[in-house]
Amino acid sequence: MLILPMYAIIICFASVVGVVTGFGFSTIAIPMLSITTSMPMVEILFLVAAMHLMLNAYKVLFFRGGWHQVTLFFIVIGGISSLFGAWLATYVLQEQWRVLLGIFLLMYAIFSLFVQPPVIPENRFTALVGASFSGFFAGLLGIGGAVRSMFLDVYNFPKEAYIATTGLIALVIDIARLLVYQTKVLYDPGLWHLFLVSVPVQLFGVLIGRRLVDYVPQHHYRHVVSFALGLFGLWLLFGNGF
């Protein structure tokens, strides 16, 4: 039985992480809800996708004016490459790809934290590469946020632009996947009750996250993102992630 105060704490914490790092909401919310509730996984995925959309709408609202022109590349090219990744998922061992991605993210985090954060030029080619890889892993493993955040991180955007851009890209993707999920989920009133409860809880979490972002100097913000990517890489390697 899911207790509402526990549910609110989970969603608030996941929202704070999702704002500060640009990714991670689903990584926290899905396993925690699967442990604390008896809902079928398809309902959990639908609920988390709806909350993820709301979170990204808040990110775009509170960091408006900061999103970057590479957004269009990540939406269009990322969407196309995700179809290829989803098709390939039926033919390859996902666990091997998960390990490779975990190693890559961990190495990127170590290099960024202890050597020098990499920076690449903002042009169509680098946007094409980043969008292709993030979309590919989103389709293959269901993991797109961390890879997308890593590629946006190397552009060395101002923190407001980074958060707004990740939010706008994810917002479009959320709308698309909700259209798919809604065909497979019965409209249980309890599901919508949980979503309505999450709306003000997420707003509170976003406001906390925004305040934390304001406190982090720009020259340290990339370290925060890199550290989060490193933790996610470890989770892929040793956490038997979703």
C-alpha positions as CSV (number, residue, x, y, z in Angstrom):
1,M,0.0,0.0,0.0
2,L,1.5,3.3,-1.1
3,I,1.4,5.9,1.7
4,L,0.9,9.4,0.4
5,P,3.6,11.1,2.6
6,M,6.1,8.6,1.4
7,Y,5.0,9.1,-2.2
8,A,5.3,12.9,-1.8
9,I,8.8,12.5,-0.5
10,I,9.9,10.3,-3.3
11,I,8.4,12.6,-6.0
12,C,9.8,15.7,-4.4
13,F,13.3,14.3,-4.1
14,A,13.3,13.0,-7.6
15,S,12.1,16.4,-8.9
16,V,14.9,18.2,-7.1
17,V,17.5,15.8,-8.7
18,G,15.8,16.2,-12.1
19,V,16.1,19.9,-12.0
20,V,19.6,20.2,-10.6
21,T,21.3,17.6,-12.8
22,G,19.0,17.8,-15.8
23,F,18.1,14.0,-15.6
24,G,17.4,11.3,-13.1
25,F,13.7,11.7,-12.2
26,S,12.6,8.4,-13.8
27,T,15.7,6.6,-12.5
28,I,14.6,7.4,-8.9
29,A,10.8,7.4,-9.3
30,I,10.3,4.1,-11.2
31,P,12.2,1.7,-8.8
32,M,10.9,3.5,-5.7
33,L,7.3,3.3,-6.9
34,S,7.7,-0.4,-7.9
35,I,8.8,-1.1,-4.4
36,T,6.2,0.9,-2.5
37,T,3.2,0.1,-4.6
38,S,1.5,-2.9,-6.2
39,M,0.6,-1.1,-9.4
40,P,1.4,-2.9,-12.6
41,M,4.6,-1.7,-14.3
42,V,2.8,-0.3,-17.3
43,E,0.8,1.9,-14.9
44,I,3.9,3.0,-13.1
45,L,5.6,3.9,-16.5
46,F,2.5,5.9,-17.5
47,L,2.3,7.7,-14.2
48,V,6.1,8.5,-14.2
49,A,5.9,9.6,-17.8
50,A,3.1,12.0,-16.9
51,M,5.0,13.4,-13.9
52,H,8.1,13.6,-16.1
53,L,6.2,15.7,-18.6
54,M,5.0,18.0,-15.7
55,L,8.5,18.3,-14.4
56,N,9.9,19.3,-17.8
57,A,7.1,21.8,-18.2
58,Y,8.1,23.4,-14.9
59,K,11.8,23.4,-16.0
60,V,10.9,25.2,-19.3
61,L,8.7,27.6,-17.3
62,F,11.1,28.5,-14.6
63,F,14.2,28.6,-16.8
64,R,12.4,30.1,-19.8
65,G,14.5,32.0,-22.3
66,G,17.5,29.7,-21.7
67,W,16.9,26.9,-24.1
68,H,19.4,26.5,-27.0
69,Q,19.1,26.0,-30.7
70,V,20.5,22.5,-30.6
71,T,17.1,21.5,-29.2
72,L,15.7,20.9,-32.6
73,F,18.5,18.5,-33.5
74,F,18.0,16.5,-30.4
75,I,14.2,16.3,-31.0
76,V,14.2,15.3,-34.7
77,I,17.5,13.4,-35.0
78,G,17.1,11.9,-31.6
79,G,13.6,10.7,-32.4
80,I,14.8,9.0,-35.6
81,S,17.8,7.3,-34.0
82,S,15.7,6.1,-31.1
83,L,13.6,4.1,-33.6
84,F,16.7,2.4,-34.8
85,G,17.8,1.7,-31.2
86,A,14.3,0.3,-30.4
87,W,14.5,-2.0,-33.5
88,L,18.1,-3.1,-32.6
89,A,17.0,-3.9,-29.1
90,T,15.3,-7.1,-30.3
91,Y,18.5,-8.4,-31.9
92,V,21.3,-7.6,-29.4
93,L,22.0,-8.3,-25.7
94,Q,21.0,-5.1,-23.9
95,E,23.1,-6.0,-20.8
96,Q,26.4,-5.7,-22.8
97,W,25.4,-2.3,-24.1
98,R,24.3,-1.2,-20.6
99,V,27.8,-2.1,-19.3
100,L,29.5,-0.3,-22.1
101,L,27.4,2.8,-21.5
102,G,28.1,2.6,-17.7
103,I,31.8,2.4,-18.3
104,F,31.7,5.3,-20.8
105,L,29.7,7.6,-18.4
106,L,32.0,6.7,-15.5
107,M,35.1,7.5,-17.5
108,Y,33.6,10.8,-18.7
109,A,32.8,11.7,-15.1
110,I,36.3,10.9,-13.8
111,F,37.9,12.8,-16.7
112,S,35.7,15.8,-16.1
113,L,36.1,15.9,-12.4
114,F,39.8,15.1,-12.0
115,V,41.4,16.1,-15.3
116,Q,39.6,18.8,-17.3
117,P,35.9,19.1,-18.4
118,P,35.8,18.5,-22.2
119,V,34.4,21.3,-24.4
120,I,33.3,20.8,-28.0
121,P,32.2,23.5,-30.5
122,E,28.6,24.2,-31.0
123,N,27.8,23.3,-34.6
124,R,25.5,21.1,-36.6
125,F,27.9,18.1,-36.8
126,T,28.4,17.8,-33.0
127,A,24.7,18.3,-32.4
128,L,24.0,15.6,-35.0
129,V,26.4,13.2,-33.2
130,G,25.0,14.0,-29.7
131,A,21.4,13.7,-30.8
132,S,22.1,10.4,-32.6
133,F,23.8,8.8,-29.7
134,S,21.2,10.0,-27.1
135,G,18.3,8.8,-29.2
136,F,20.0,5.5,-30.0
137,F,20.5,4.6,-26.3
138,A,17.0,5.9,-25.5
139,G,15.5,3.4,-27.9
140,L,17.9,0.6,-27.1
141,L,18.0,0.7,-23.3
142,G,15.2,3.2,-22.5
143,I,17.9,5.5,-21.1
144,G,18.2,8.8,-22.9
145,G,18.3,11.5,-20.3
146,A,21.8,10.8,-19.0
147,V,23.4,10.5,-22.5
148,R,21.6,13.6,-23.6
149,S,22.8,15.5,-20.5
150,M,26.4,14.3,-21.1
151,F,26.4,15.7,-24.7
152,L,24.8,19.0,-23.6
153,D,27.3,19.2,-20.8
154,V,30.3,19.3,-23.1
155,Y,28.8,22.3,-24.9
156,N,29.5,24.2,-21.6
157,F,26.2,26.0,-21.7
158,P,25.2,28.4,-18.9
159,K,23.4,26.4,-16.3
160,E,20.0,28.0,-17.1
161,A,20.4,27.1,-20.8
162,Y,21.4,23.6,-20.0
163,I,18.4,22.9,-17.7
164,A,15.9,24.6,-20.0
165,T,17.3,22.7,-23.1
166,T,17.1,19.3,-21.4
167,G,13.6,20.2,-20.2
168,L,12.3,21.2,-23.6
169,I,13.8,18.2,-25.4
170,A,12.4,15.8,-22.8
171,L,9.0,17.5,-22.9
172,V,8.5,16.7,-26.5
173,I,9.6,13.1,-26.0
174,D,7.3,12.7,-23.0
175,I,4.3,13.8,-25.1
176,A,5.1,11.2,-27.7
177,R,5.6,8.3,-25.3
178,L,2.4,9.2,-23.3
179,L,0.4,8.9,-26.5
180,V,1.7,5.3,-26.7
181,Y,1.3,4.4,-23.0
182,Q,-2.3,5.8,-22.9
183,T,-3.4,3.1,-25.3
184,K,-2.3,0.4,-22.9
185,V,-3.4,1.8,-19.6
186,L,-6.9,1.6,-18.1
187,Y,-8.0,5.0,-16.7
188,D,-7.9,4.0,-13.1
189,P,-9.2,7.0,-11.0
190,G,-6.5,6.2,-8.4
191,L,-3.8,6.7,-11.0
192,W,-5.0,10.2,-11.8
193,H,-5.4,10.9,-8.1
194,L,-1.7,10.2,-7.6
195,F,-0.8,12.4,-10.6
196,L,-2.9,15.3,-9.2
197,V,-1.1,14.9,-5.9
198,S,2.2,15.0,-7.6
199,V,1.6,18.4,-9.4
200,P,2.1,20.7,-6.3
201,V,4.7,18.3,-4.9
202,Q,6.7,18.6,-8.0
203,L,6.3,22.3,-8.1
204,F,7.8,22.4,-4.5
205,G,10.6,20.2,-5.6
206,V,11.4,22.3,-8.7
207,L,11.5,25.5,-6.5
208,I,13.9,23.8,-4.2
209,G,16.0,22.7,-7.2
210,R,16.0,26.1,-8.7
211,R,17.2,27.6,-5.4
212,L,20.0,25.0,-5.2
213,V,21.0,25.8,-8.8
214,D,21.2,29.5,-8.0
215,Y,23.6,28.7,-5.1
216,V,26.0,26.7,-7.3
217,P,28.5,28.9,-9.2
218,Q,28.6,28.4,-12.9
219,H,32.2,27.2,-12.8
220,H,31.2,24.5,-10.3
221,Y,27.9,23.5,-12.0
222,R,29.5,21.2,-14.5
223,H,31.1,19.3,-11.6
224,V,27.7,18.7,-10.2
225,V,26.4,17.2,-13.5
226,S,29.6,15.2,-14.0
227,F,29.3,13.7,-10.5
228,A,25.7,12.8,-11.2
229,L,26.7,11.1,-14.5
230,G,29.4,9.2,-12.6
231,L,26.8,7.9,-10.1
232,F,24.5,6.9,-12.9
233,G,27.4,5.1,-14.6
234,L,28.0,3.1,-11.4
235,W,24.3,2.3,-11.2
236,L,24.3,0.9,-14.7
237,L,27.3,-1.2,-13.9
238,F,26.3,-2.5,-10.5
239,G,22.7,-1.6,-9.8
240,N,21.0,-3.9,-12.3
241,G,19.1,-0.8,-13.5
242,F,15.8,-0.8,-15.3
